[in-house]
Amino acid sequence: MLYIFEMANNHQGSVEHAKNIIDEFSSLAKEKKITAAIKFQFRQLETFIHKDYKKSDLKFVKRFISTKLSEEQFGEIINYARRSGLKIVATPFDNESLSWVDTFDLDIVKIASCSSDDWPLLKEVAKINKKIIISTGGVDLDHLDKVYNLFKKNKRDFAFMHCVGEYPTSHKVADLQRITRIQQKFPDVQVGFSTHESPQDKSLAPLAVAMGCTILEKHVGLETDTISLNGYSLNREQMSEVVDGVTYFLEAL
């Protein structure tokens, strides 16, 4: 069972805050004796954001720019996470970020749901001899079949992650039966669950694990006097409860 703690932009563009998040969740992984990874997101904003929109009021453009980290800063954070005992995962959102896979010697490369039809990116990732995890939010199984064929042709070790692109995700639209549909269509592929439910809701993780998921990804962060978490990120205590729920189920098998 692999737990992926998705930091995303919850570092707020601060190396210090990123390290504090790593401290929180690496200690959780040690306490619970679980295999865990911390995940980052890579975007080369100089080319990723069109020049006409760099000064726009669009929510995500402002968010990306305000939390930007340099290559040197990412290196410092990643080295810190590795020394803390966590595996390193990252999502490159553009081809220009793929060089960082080697620069930072990533353990796992993650493809975001929004990139599942970005064929120039997928074809380059398929050349990378590392574990690859592919999110499948908004993707029908016919399209997923084409992605499957690409990575099988290149003889890659890859997994599919069921997820729903709604933030936060209500349990009423979580569609966990899709896990079974993916397993049935691709019986030779590891399946996981990337979940975005509110921390105020009951975790769906134990049910997903009961259905056969062996990777669990959840957004995490650390609240401070000036930093609050979004509606789908967990703090250490909340993530601990999720792990306990999964462990309770696994011990019953």
Helices and strands as residue ranges (DSSP letters): E 2-6, H 15-32, E 35-42, H 45-48, G 51-53, H 59-66, H 71-83, E 87-92, G 95-97, H 99-103, E 108-111, G 113-115, H 119-125, E 131-135, H 141-153, E 158-162, G 171-173, H 177-185, E 190-195, H 205-210, E 215-219, H 236-252
